[in-house]
Amino acid sequence: MNTANLLGKHAEDLIYTSTYFARNERGEYFMVVSNQDRALFFKHGEQTSVAIALGVDYNAP
């Protein structure tokens, strides 16, 4: 069964996003978010939020 069958008439309303985390040499995290329209935005990530999102892959500054 494919996703369109599971979601029925709402399948065309889905919006796909990808979120990437980047860390600079000072230990600051930034989120890079893109969507299916290829729109990008960058956002400075708060350490607590990034720690939750990355789990065991988080490196404290």
CNS distance restraints for C-alpha pairs under 8 A (distance, minus, plus):
assign (resid   1 and name CA) (resid   5 and name CA) 6.46 0.50 0.50
assign (resid   1 and name CA) (resid   6 and name CA) 7.23 0.50 0.50
assign (resid   2 and name CA) (resid   6 and name CA) 6.61 0.50 0.50
assign (resid   3 and name CA) (resid   7 and name CA) 6.15 0.50 0.50
assign (resid   3 and name CA) (resid  11 and name CA) 7.39 0.50 0.50
assign (resid   4 and name CA) (resid   8 and name CA) 5.71 0.50 0.50
assign (resid   4 and name CA) (resid   9 and name CA) 7.83 0.50 0.50
assign (resid   4 and name CA) (resid  11 and name CA) 5.19 0.50 0.50
assign (resid   7 and name CA) (resid  11 and name CA) 5.32 0.50 0.50
assign (resid  10 and name CA) (resid  14 and name CA) 7.20 0.50 0.50
assign (resid  15 and name CA) (resid  35 and name CA) 7.18 0.50 0.50
assign (resid  15 and name CA) (resid  36 and name CA) 6.70 0.50 0.50
assign (resid  16 and name CA) (resid  35 and name CA) 5.60 0.50 0.50
assign (resid  16 and name CA) (resid  36 and name CA) 5.52 0.50 0.50
assign (resid  17 and name CA) (resid  33 and name CA) 6.84 0.50 0.50
assign (resid  17 and name CA) (resid  34 and name CA) 5.53 0.50 0.50
assign (resid  17 and name CA) (resid  35 and name CA) 4.18 0.50 0.50
assign (resid  17 and name CA) (resid  36 and name CA) 6.43 0.50 0.50
assign (resid  18 and name CA) (resid  33 and name CA) 5.65 0.50 0.50
assign (resid  18 and name CA) (resid  34 and name CA) 5.32 0.50 0.50
assign (resid  18 and name CA) (resid  35 and name CA) 6.30 0.50 0.50
assign (resid  19 and name CA) (resid  31 and name CA) 6.54 0.50 0.50
assign (resid  19 and name CA) (resid  32 and name CA) 5.68 0.50 0.50
assign (resid  19 and name CA) (resid  33 and name CA) 4.48 0.50 0.50
assign (resid  19 and name CA) (resid  34 and name CA) 6.62 0.50 0.50
assign (resid  20 and name CA) (resid  31 and name CA) 5.63 0.50 0.50
assign (resid  20 and name CA) (resid  32 and name CA) 5.07 0.50 0.50
assign (resid  20 and name CA) (resid  33 and name CA) 6.39 0.50 0.50
assign (resid  21 and name CA) (resid  29 and name CA) 6.54 0.50 0.50
assign (resid  21 and name CA) (resid  30 and name CA) 5.67 0.50 0.50
assign (resid  21 and name CA) (resid  31 and name CA) 4.70 0.50 0.50
assign (resid  21 and name CA) (resid  32 and name CA) 6.32 0.50 0.50
assign (resid  22 and name CA) (resid  29 and name CA) 5.57 0.50 0.50
assign (resid  22 and name CA) (resid  30 and name CA) 5.23 0.50 0.50
assign (resid  22 and name CA) (resid  31 and name CA) 6.46 0.50 0.50
assign (resid  22 and name CA) (resid  32 and name CA) 7.66 0.50 0.50
assign (resid  23 and name CA) (resid  27 and name CA) 5.83 0.50 0.50
assign (resid  23 and name CA) (resid  28 and name CA) 5.49 0.50 0.50
assign (resid  23 and name CA) (resid  29 and name CA) 4.46 0.50 0.50
assign (resid  23 and name CA) (resid  30 and name CA) 6.35 0.50 0.50
assign (resid  24 and name CA) (resid  28 and name CA) 5.58 0.50 0.50
assign (resid  24 and name CA) (resid  29 and name CA) 6.69 0.50 0.50
assign (resid  26 and name CA) (resid  61 and name CA) 6.92 0.50 0.50
assign (resid  27 and name CA) (resid  59 and name CA) 7.87 0.50 0.50
assign (resid  27 and name CA) (resid  60 and name CA) 7.01 0.50 0.50
assign (resid  27 and name CA) (resid  61 and name CA) 4.47 0.50 0.50
assign (resid  28 and name CA) (resid  44 and name CA) 7.71 0.50 0.50
assign (resid  28 and name CA) (resid  45 and name CA) 7.43 0.50 0.50
assign (resid  28 and name CA) (resid  47 and name CA) 7.74 0.50 0.50
assign (resid  28 and name CA) (resid  61 and name CA) 7.19 0.50 0.50
assign (resid  29 and name CA) (resid  44 and name CA) 6.23 0.50 0.50
assign (resid  29 and name CA) (resid  45 and name CA) 5.16 0.50 0.50
assign (resid  29 and name CA) (resid  46 and name CA) 7.31 0.50 0.50
assign (resid  29 and name CA) (resid  47 and name CA) 7.26 0.50 0.50
assign (resid  29 and name CA) (resid  50 and name CA) 7.29 0.50 0.50
assign (resid  30 and name CA) (resid  42 and name CA) 6.72 0.50 0.50
assign (resid  30 and name CA) (resid  43 and name CA) 5.56 0.50 0.50
assign (resid  30 and name CA) (resid  44 and name CA) 4.47 0.50 0.50
assign (resid  30 and name CA) (resid  45 and name CA) 4.99 0.50 0.50
assign (resid  31 and name CA) (resid  42 and name CA) 5.61 0.50 0.50
assign (resid  31 and name CA) (resid  43 and name CA) 5.15 0.50 0.50
assign (resid  31 and name CA) (resid  44 and name CA) 6.30 0.50 0.50
assign (resid  31 and name CA) (resid  45 and name CA) 6.10 0.50 0.50
assign (resid  32 and name CA) (resid  40 and name CA) 6.90 0.50 0.50
assign (resid  32 and name CA) (resid  41 and name CA) 5.86 0.50 0.50
assign (resid  32 and name CA) (resid  42 and name CA) 4.69 0.50 0.50
assign (resid  32 and name CA) (resid  43 and name CA) 6.67 0.50 0.50
assign (resid  33 and name CA) (resid  40 and name CA) 5.62 0.50 0.50
assign (resid  33 and name CA) (resid  41 and name CA) 5.49 0.50 0.50
assign (resid  33 and name CA) (resid  42 and name CA) 6.51 0.50 0.50
assign (resid  34 and name CA) (resid  38 and name CA) 5.79 0.50 0.50
assign (resid  34 and name CA) (resid  39 and name CA) 5.46 0.50 0.50
assign (resid  34 and name CA) (resid  40 and name CA) 4.53 0.50 0.50
assign (resid  34 and name CA) (resid  41 and name CA) 6.74 0.50 0.50
assign (resid  35 and name CA) (resid  39 and name CA) 5.76 0.50 0.50
assign (resid  35 and name CA) (resid  40 and name CA) 7.09 0.50 0.50
assign (resid  45 and name CA) (resid  49 and name CA) 6.87 0.50 0.50
assign (resid  45 and name CA) (resid  50 and name CA) 6.11 0.50 0.50
assign (resid  46 and name CA) (resid  50 and name CA) 6.14 0.50 0.50
assign (resid  47 and name CA) (resid  51 and name CA) 5.98 0.50 0.50
assign (resid  47 and name CA) (resid  60 and name CA) 7.80 0.50 0.50
assign (resid  48 and name CA) (resid  52 and name CA) 6.40 0.50 0.50
assign (resid  49 and name CA) (resid  53 and name CA) 6.27 0.50 0.50
assign (resid  50 and name CA) (resid  54 and name CA) 5.93 0.50 0.50
assign (resid  50 and name CA) (resid  58 and name CA) 7.26 0.50 0.50
assign (resid  51 and name CA) (resid  55 and name CA) 5.63 0.50 0.50
assign (resid  51 and name CA) (resid  58 and name CA) 5.40 0.50 0.50
assign (resid  51 and name CA) (resid  59 and name CA) 7.94 0.50 0.50
assign (resid  54 and name CA) (resid  58 and name CA) 5.24 0.50 0.50
